[in-house]
Amino acid sequence: MSLVEEERSSVSRMTRSSRNGGYSGGYRRVFAAYPGEDIGFAIAINGPLGHVVSISAEGPSPSVATITVAPSRGFAPYTSGIKIHVNNGAPPGLYSFNLIITNESNRRLLGREPIGLLVLPRSTPKALEKRYLKLRELYRELGAQAVMWCLLAKIFTNGATFSQLKEAYELIREKPVRKATIAVILRRMARKGLVEKDSDSKYYPLVTKEEVAFSRIDKKRVRIPQQLNASGNEEMQEASLPERQLHEPYVAKLAFRRAQKIAMKHGKLAAAYFLVFSLVGARETGYLLLWLNSMFAYCEQKVESCHYFYSQLLHHYFQLLRLREGIMYKQIQEYLEAIDIANKYVRKYYGSHQSSRTLHYELKKQGYLEYDSEIYNAEIIYYEDGDVGVRIWDNNMEEVEYEENIVDKPIVKREIKPVYPFKHIYEYNEETYFHRPGGLY
């Protein structure tokens, strides 16, 4: 038995089915459609000759789309038409359904064909359909910047607005993304000369050759892709990691295991701050201001400054704790209690915060931390209710690189702190951290 997809009927295009939360690489084909459209295609059932063979559809949810198969059974060989109607209210995104082919003469399952159905926002060109699976692979290999460049160079050939890029990128990533995340990606691409924004706020590619564009992407900072395993848990795909990060350092793995135990007993926020005071390297009086796109920015009250670095490994750990990217600090009871619990476990496992920070320096020594050359300014707004808002400005405080939770409510205090791409310590002290004697691990 073989399934041969014929030319699709002129009725229109296609939809999405039962929601697929994981990697979409198992599809033979992905079709695209706008809400309210119909799509048709045909498959040929070539055998077993003379046997009655049936075709049925598994999925999607009736709230998204309906599938009809005609004829749904017959003596092989025969050709059957598949028609999918996408509901007007179907949300944009990727769905999946299966065509089940059964030999009715002996009740044997002959095949199961997974098909992806992509419901597009009205502003996204249908050209995305043909490149969708390749863009998914590209995301796993080279990350967000490569996908953004391809969207501009090959899909939105007349330029794209910020909203259009965000919607299309979310389809590729199969998860919602914050506006601030897209803004950071585009700003970095603009600095590299990959994209530009015109006076109409449309983005265009500055580089037209793929090999040139991809040569400007730092593979070491590509986010660690994830997928759902059979049990629904997220896990690292080691084949996609840089070679030097195929194996976690023992000190990091041990710290994360301890964090997982803390999470089970006290919650993921306490576990996160246990990592903040060890692998991230903050002092006891410090706090993690932001976690975004593998960037960690933490502040030190002792020296009134902040520091940032990039780490795919720590980014992955925080994802496994199922934390939400963005602002990681508030002056509310939940956060203060979590920090207090983390401090107690730091003293339990490492004796002191000074000792626990040696883990951070060990990661740095082994190359698991990456540093930029840009200096930023953090504008931190403390609200009366304990909430915190953040703006990250460029070095001259002329342009906002990122902002979150800037709202109209009573403000208690506003701070401006430099955000350095290096540790604010003396070399002598750093050397003692690396070589401090004692059994830490």
Secondary structure, DSSP 8 states (H G I E B T S, - for coil): --EEE----TT------EE--S--TT-SEEEEE-TT-EEEEEEEE--STTSEEEEEEE---TTTEEEEEESSEEESSEEEEEEEEE-TT--SEEEEEEEEEEETTTTEEEEEEEEEEEE--TTS-TTHHHHHHHHHHHHHHH-HHHHHHHIIIII-TT-EEHHHHHHHHHHHHTS---HHHHHHHHHHHHHTTSEEE-TTSEEEES---HHHHHHTS-GGG----EEE-TTS-EEE-GGGS-GGGSS--HHHHHHHHHHHHHHHHH-HHHHHHHHHTTTS---TT-EEEEEETTEEEEEETTTTEEEEEE-HHHHHHHHHTT--SEE---SSHHHHHHHHHHHHHHHHHHSSHHHHTHHHHHHHHHT--B--S--EEEEEEEETTS-EEEEEE-TTS-SEEEEE---SS-EEEEEEEEEESS--S-HHHHHHHHH--S---
